[in-house]
């Protein structure tokens, strides 16, 4: 799932290669600047408004 320009959850298919450390390696499907949902999947249905945070926990 990604976070669209309208700050709402949107599905986006991606291809992954493998798990590396604590992260997946994404090989296709994302563009530079795409915001990816990394938690809260059970509540985040397409169209759900969300607030993006950086890896350090700051609002984006």
MDAnalysis code that builds the backbone (N, CA, C; Angstrom):
import MDAnalysis as mda
import numpy as np

u = mda.Universe.empty(180, n_residues=60, atom_resindex=np.repeat(np.arange(60), 3), trajectory=True)
u.add_TopologyAttr("name", ["N", "CA", "C"] * 60)
u.add_TopologyAttr("resid", np.arange(1, 61))
u.add_TopologyAttr("resname", ["UNK", "UNK", "UNK", "UNK", "UNK", "UNK", "UNK", "UNK", "UNK", "UNK", "UNK", "UNK", "UNK", "UNK", "UNK", "UNK", "UNK", "UNK", "UNK", "UNK", "UNK", "UNK", "UNK", "UNK", "UNK", "UNK", "UNK", "UNK", "UNK", "UNK", "UNK", "UNK", "UNK", "UNK", "UNK", "UNK", "UNK", "UNK", "UNK", "UNK", "UNK", "UNK", "UNK", "UNK", "UNK", "UNK", "UNK", "UNK", "UNK", "UNK", "UNK", "UNK", "UNK", "UNK", "UNK", "UNK", "UNK", "UNK", "UNK", "UNK"])
u.atoms.positions = np.array([
    [0.846, -1.179, 0.000],
    [0.000, 0.000, 0.000],
    [0.894, 1.246, 0.000],
    [0.437, 2.257, -0.683],
    [1.148, 3.529, -0.712],
    [0.237, 4.621, -0.158],
    [0.816, 5.790, 0.060],
    [0.065, 6.954, 0.506],
    [0.063, 7.935, -0.660],
    [-1.119, 8.197, -1.205],
    [-1.247, 9.061, -2.362],
    [-1.074, 10.533, -2.022],
    [-1.064, 11.351, -3.067],
    [-0.913, 12.802, -2.908],
    [-2.051, 13.396, -2.075],
    [-3.199, 12.699, -2.052],
    [-4.343, 13.165, -1.279],
    [-4.301, 12.662, 0.166],
    [-3.150, 12.077, 0.585],
    [-2.945, 11.529, 1.936],
    [-3.908, 10.388, 2.262],
    [-4.267, 9.616, 1.234],
    [-5.127, 8.458, 1.435],
    [-4.402, 7.198, 0.967],
    [-4.727, 6.084, 1.616],
    [-4.118, 4.799, 1.293],
    [-4.563, 4.358, -0.101],
    [-3.594, 3.884, -0.887],
    [-3.881, 3.382, -2.232],
    [-3.056, 2.124, -2.486],
    [-3.682, 1.070, -3.019],
    [-2.919, -0.143, -3.325],
    [-1.989, 0.097, -4.510],
    [-0.821, -0.525, -4.474],
    [0.119, -0.420, -5.586],
    [0.932, -1.713, -5.627],
    [0.768, -2.518, -6.676],
    [1.514, -3.772, -6.760],
    [3.012, -3.519, -6.932],
    [3.817, -4.299, -6.242],
    [5.271, -4.205, -6.363],
    [5.859, -5.603, -6.513],
    [7.082, -5.674, -7.014],
    [7.843, -6.918, -7.083],
    [8.957, -6.815, -6.050],
    [9.151, -7.868, -5.280],
    [10.227, -7.883, -4.294],
    [11.203, -8.996, -4.621],
    [12.464, -8.792, -4.251],
    [13.498, -9.787, -4.517],
    [13.700, -10.676, -3.303],
    [14.070, -10.075, -2.189],
    [14.331, -10.851, -0.985],
    [14.270, -9.939, 0.227],
    [14.325, -10.560, 1.372],
    [14.371, -9.873, 2.660],
    [15.833, -9.631, 2.966],
    [16.194, -8.393, 3.305],
    [17.580, -8.052, 3.614],
    [17.609, -7.311, 4.934],
    [18.152, -7.946, 5.963],
    [18.129, -7.340, 7.294],
    [16.708, -7.281, 7.800],
    [16.194, -6.054, 7.999],
    [14.810, -5.899, 8.448],
    [13.935, -5.260, 7.369],
    [14.351, -5.365, 6.103],
    [13.626, -4.718, 5.006],
    [13.531, -5.608, 3.774],
    [12.450, -5.412, 3.013],
    [12.302, -6.077, 1.722],
    [13.031, -5.264, 0.667],
    [13.616, -5.940, -0.310],
    [14.221, -5.276, -1.465],
    [13.156, -5.247, -2.557],
    [12.694, -4.045, -2.921],
    [11.671, -3.875, -3.954],
    [12.379, -3.657, -5.283],
    [12.053, -4.497, -6.268],
    [12.732, -4.419, -7.564],
    [11.935, -3.672, -8.628],
    [10.622, -3.546, -8.459],
    [9.828, -2.757, -9.403],
    [8.475, -2.430, -8.792],
    [7.829, -1.411, -9.369],
    [6.493, -1.037, -8.938],
    [6.421, 0.276, -8.180],
    [7.564, 0.766, -7.704],
    [7.594, 2.049, -6.994],
    [8.378, 3.072, -7.799],
    [8.005, 4.322, -7.636],
    [8.714, 5.434, -8.255],
    [9.404, 6.246, -7.161],
    [10.439, 6.981, -7.524],
    [11.109, 7.857, -6.564],
    [10.072, 8.790, -5.946],
    [10.094, 8.898, -4.635],
    [9.179, 9.781, -3.925],
    [7.896, 9.113, -3.448],
    [7.609, 7.876, -3.910],
    [6.431, 7.170, -3.416],
    [6.548, 6.968, -1.915],
    [5.449, 7.156, -1.220],
    [5.397, 6.912, 0.219],
    [4.719, 5.569, 0.435],
    [5.380, 4.699, 1.189],
    [4.907, 3.330, 1.381],
    [4.396, 3.148, 2.803],
    [3.245, 2.519, 2.923],
    [2.676, 2.200, 4.218],
    [3.453, 1.028, 4.811],
    [3.965, 1.195, 6.023],
    [4.773, 0.139, 6.649],
    [4.149, -0.429, 7.918],
    [2.991, 0.045, 8.293],
    [2.323, -0.462, 9.487],
    [0.851, -0.097, 9.468],
    [0.083, -0.725, 10.339],
    [-1.338, -0.413, 10.438],
    [-2.171, -0.988, 9.317],
    [-1.703, -2.093, 8.723],
    [-2.377, -2.659, 7.555],
    [-3.801, -3.112, 7.825],
    [-4.086, -3.551, 9.028],
    [-5.421, -4.053, 9.333],
    [-6.473, -2.937, 9.288],
    [-6.088, -1.718, 9.630],
    [-7.021, -0.594, 9.636],
    [-6.994, 0.194, 8.328],
    [-5.911, 0.098, 7.582],
    [-5.704, 0.942, 6.406],
    [-6.270, 0.297, 5.146],
    [-7.510, 0.562, 4.873],
    [-8.140, 0.101, 3.646],
    [-7.975, 1.183, 2.583],
    [-8.029, 0.844, 1.292],
    [-7.928, 1.866, 0.247],
    [-8.898, 3.012, 0.506],
    [-8.380, 4.235, 0.400],
    [-9.181, 5.434, 0.623],
    [-9.139, 5.963, 2.045],
    [-8.543, 5.194, 2.975],
    [-8.437, 5.640, 4.362],
    [-7.470, 6.813, 4.452],
    [-7.862, 7.948, 5.068],
    [-6.923, 9.054, 5.241],
    [-5.847, 8.680, 6.268],
    [-4.594, 9.035, 5.988],
    [-3.477, 8.755, 6.885],
    [-2.547, 9.958, 6.941],
    [-1.699, 9.956, 7.957],
    [-0.672, 10.994, 8.070],
    [0.671, 10.304, 7.920],
    [1.437, 10.707, 6.921],
    [2.736, 10.097, 6.666],
    [3.752, 10.572, 7.689],
    [4.603, 9.643, 8.131],
    [5.704, 9.942, 9.035],
    [7.007, 9.513, 8.370],
    [8.093, 10.195, 8.679],
    [9.403, 9.785, 8.197],
    [9.890, 8.619, 9.032],
    [11.007, 8.017, 8.654],
    [11.579, 6.913, 9.437],
    [11.902, 7.344, 10.859],
    [12.135, 8.624, 11.074],
    [12.457, 9.113, 12.412],
    [11.202, 9.448, 13.215],
    [10.005, 9.257, 12.598],
    [8.762, 9.481, 13.309],
    [8.213, 10.891, 13.190],
    [8.799, 11.718, 12.342],
    [8.320, 13.088, 12.165],
    [7.224, 13.119, 11.108],
    [6.234, 14.012, 11.297],
    [5.149, 14.172, 10.306],
    [5.751, 14.623, 8.998],
    [5.115, 14.149, 7.942],
    [5.584, 14.498, 6.595],
    [4.479, 15.213, 5.880],
])
